[in-house]
Amino acid sequence: MDEISAFRLGRAKLDKVPPNRLATLARVGLRSKAPILERMPEPKRTALLTSVVRHLEASAIDDALDLFSVLMQVQLISATRRATDRDWLAARPRMAKASRRLDAVFRLWSE
């Protein structure tokens, strides 16, 4: 992501270009081979390469966020699950004692 961001195309003002046009340019640019891109006239070549880099930057950010989400799930949820299991196992003897007490109270009440 840092390598793609080094091109600093985030500063280019593309507000007036419709998003679907940028997506189409990116698709064409990604499918094109380097010699074909090299022979393109200058304004179109710059537009294609800019849209490709913008697309790659957005994809890199999405991938980084997905990776962060997975890492957080593994780190936080697994640790929480282990702590919950330990707490549940620690509470079992108290639950058994409370259950016996409740059973004794119920027997006294039913008699």
Secondary structure, 3 states (H helix, E strand, C coil): CHHHHCCCHHHCCCCCCCHHHHHHHHHHHHHCCHHHHHHCCHHHHHHHHHHHHHHHHHHHHHHHHHHHHHHHHHHHHHHHHHHHHHHHHHHHHHHHHHHHHHHHHHHHHHC
